[in-house]
Amino acid sequence: MTSVWIKGKYIIRTNWNTRFKNKTWFVMFLPAVFAFVYQILGMLDILPPVTQDTATQIICFVVNVLVAVVIASGTLAKNISY
């Protein structure tokens, strides 16, 4: 982000190309967008609400998949230094 002085005010400009190239930011941005869209669709009664049990199961599934990917790729072992 860069700030620019325009007409007596600081305007913050975000370089979206840089943001989308950053994998960590992109991975964190996608669930936020999905949650936002799901909330809007839920308010319009287009989608049924998700129960707490279902949400917990989905979160556990995603975490398990991510752990399996890290273990299978061996990136965790490469990044550990003694």
N, C-alpha and C positions, 0 to 999 in steps of 0.2 A: 504494500500500500504506500502510496505517496500522497503527500498533502500539497495542494496548490493554493496560492493566494489569489482569489478572484473577487473583485468588487468589494474589498474590505472583509472578506470571510475566507476561512480555510475550507477548502473543499477536498475531501478525501477521495482519491481515485484508486480503484482496485484494478490491478492487472489480472484480468480473468484468465488469460492464456497461461500465465505463470501458475496461477492457482490450480487449473485443471491438469497441468503437467506434473504437479506434486501428488504422488500416489497416496500419501497419508491423508492429505487434505481431501482428495477426491473420495477416498473410502469413507471418510467421516461425513462428507457432504451428501452422499447418496441416501443413507438412511434418514437423514433430516428431511430431504425432499420427499421420500416415500411416506414418512410420517405425516408431513404437512398435507400431501395430496390425500392420504387416507382420512385424515381428520376432516378435510373439506367435503369429501364424498360421504363420510359418515353424517355430517351435519345436514346434508341434502337428502339423507335416507336412501342413498344409492347402494351403500354397502352395509351389511349387518355389523354391529359392534363386536369387537374381539374380547373374549373373556380373559380374566387375569391368568387362568390356567393355560389357555392357548398361547398367550403372549410369552409366558414363562417357558413353555415347551419350545417355541420358535427361537427364543434367545439362546436356550441351552443347545439346540441343534446347530445354530450358527457358530457358537463358541466351539463346539466339538469339531465342526468341519474345519474351522480355522486352525485349531490345534493339530488336527490330522495333517493339514497341508504343511504346516511348519515342520512337523516331525518328518514327514515324507520327503520334503525338499532338503532337509538337513541344514537350513539356514540358521537355526538356533545354535547349532554346534559351531558354525563358522564364526559367529559373532561373539562368542564367549572368549574372553582373554583372561589369562591368569597372571 
